[in-house]
Amino acid sequence: MAGGALMLDHVSIAVTDIRGAARFYDAVMAALGVPQVWRVERAIGYGLRSDAAEDSRSYLTIGLGRAPADPACHWCFRAPDRAAVRAFHAAGLAHGGTDGGAPGLRPHYHPAYYAAFLLDPDGNRIEAVCHRAEPAA
């Protein structure tokens, strides 16, 4: 892709409690339309891996490790629309997450930047963002 439009291929987030993380990440990823694709005792995978036929996919692994990440670090997931950002935030709060920033515009990034922030049960900071302007009524 020209200009680095799709920068990240995959990300791993460390958690100390895989069961609690599963409840949280199953809920927030479902709100964004991202499927859980595998699960073992120590890790969970979401999304689809890229391959030779399709290289524009993204993949997330949640695995047992040391958490939380440094508070300056966070992971941001694309949302298809603003409703998905709101659903992500609500699902996270309902499944053990903590509010890190309610859904809303962040115009200091750009006028249509609509995002929400959560801390997962281990304190890892995550975000969902929609870059599209609200459709006209």
matplotlib code that plots the C-alpha trace (Angstrom):
import matplotlib.pyplot as plt

x = [0.0, 1.3, 2.0, 1.8, -2.0, -2.1, 0.8, 0.2, -0.2, -0.7, -0.5, -0.1, -1.5, -0.3, -2.8, -2.5, -6.0, -7.0, -10.5, -11.2, -9.5, -11.6, -14.9, -13.7, -12.0, -14.8, -17.3, -15.3, -14.1, -17.6, -18.8, -16.3, -17.3, -14.0, -14.4, -12.5, -10.8, -9.0, -8.5, -6.1, -5.4, -2.9, -4.0, -6.9, -6.8, -9.1, -9.4, -7.8, -4.1, -2.8, -1.6, -0.2, -3.7, -4.9, -2.4, -4.7, -5.9, -5.1, -4.7, -4.8, -3.4, -4.3, -1.9, -0.7, 2.2, 3.1, 0.6, -0.3, 1.7, 3.3, 0.4, 2.0, 1.3, -2.1, -3.7, -6.3, -8.8, -10.7, -14.5, -16.8, -18.9, -19.6, -22.3, -19.6, -17.4, -20.2, -20.9, -17.2, -17.2, -20.4, -19.3, -16.0, -17.6, -20.1, -17.3, -14.8, -13.2, -12.7, -13.6, -10.6, -12.5, -16.1, -17.2, -17.0, -15.2, -11.5, -11.2, -7.6, -6.7, -9.1, -12.8, -14.4, -12.2, -14.7, -13.2, -13.6, -10.9, -11.0, -8.7, -8.9, -9.2, -5.3, -5.0, -4.0, -5.2, -7.2, -9.2, -11.8, -11.9, -14.1, -12.5, -15.7, -18.0, -21.5, -23.7, -26.2, -29.7]
y = [0.0, 3.4, 5.8, 3.2, 3.4, 0.0, 0.1, -2.7, -6.3, -7.7, -6.8, -8.7, -7.4, -9.0, -9.8, -11.5, -13.1, -14.8, -15.6, -12.0, -10.7, -13.1, -11.7, -8.1, -8.6, -10.9, -8.1, -5.1, -7.0, -8.2, -4.6, -3.7, -6.7, -8.5, -12.3, -14.5, -17.0, -19.2, -19.8, -21.9, -21.9, -19.0, -16.9, -15.7, -14.6, -12.1, -11.0, -12.6, -13.1, -11.8, -14.3, -14.3, -13.9, -11.1, -8.9, -6.1, -7.9, -7.1, -9.6, -9.3, -11.8, -11.5, -13.6, -14.3, -12.1, -9.1, -6.3, -3.5, -1.9, 1.5, 4.0, 6.0, 3.0, 2.2, 0.2, 1.8, -0.3, 1.0, 1.2, 1.1, 3.9, 6.0, 3.6, 0.9, 3.2, 3.7, 0.0, -0.8, 1.6, 0.3, -3.4, -2.7, -1.1, -3.9, -6.5, -5.4, -2.4, 1.1, 4.4, 6.1, 8.6, 8.6, 8.4, 11.7, 14.0, 14.6, 17.6, 18.3, 15.2, 16.2, 17.5, 14.0, 12.0, 10.1, 7.9, 6.2, 4.9, 2.1, 0.4, -3.4, -5.4, -5.3, -1.6, -1.8, 1.3, 0.7, 2.9, 2.6, 5.3, 6.2, 8.8, 9.3, 12.3, 11.6, 11.0, 13.8, 13.2]
z = [0.0, -0.9, 1.9, 4.7, 4.9, 6.6, 9.1, 11.6, 10.7, 14.2, 17.9, 21.1, 24.5, 27.7, 30.5, 33.9, 33.9, 30.6, 31.7, 32.7, 29.6, 27.5, 28.8, 28.2, 24.8, 23.5, 24.2, 22.8, 19.7, 19.0, 19.3, 16.5, 14.4, 15.0, 15.5, 18.0, 15.8, 18.3, 22.0, 24.0, 27.7, 27.7, 24.7, 22.5, 18.8, 17.1, 13.5, 10.5, 9.7, 6.4, 3.9, 0.3, -1.2, 1.2, 3.0, 4.3, 7.5, 11.1, 13.9, 17.7, 20.3, 24.0, 26.0, 29.5, 30.5, 32.6, 32.5, 32.3, 29.6, 30.2, 30.5, 27.7, 25.4, 24.0, 21.2, 18.9, 16.9, 13.9, 14.2, 11.2, 12.5, 15.6, 16.8, 17.0, 19.1, 21.5, 21.6, 22.2, 25.2, 26.7, 26.2, 27.8, 30.9, 31.2, 31.1, 33.6, 31.9, 33.2, 31.5, 30.0, 27.9, 26.9, 23.3, 21.6, 19.1, 19.6, 17.2, 18.1, 15.9, 13.1, 13.0, 12.5, 14.9, 17.1, 19.7, 23.1, 25.5, 28.0, 30.4, 30.2, 33.5, 33.7, 33.1, 29.4, 27.6, 24.4, 22.0, 19.3, 16.6, 13.6, 11.3, 9.2, 9.6, 10.8, 7.8, 7.0, 8.2]

ax = plt.figure().add_subplot(projection="3d")
ax.plot(x, y, z, "-o")
ax.set_aspect("equal")
plt.show()
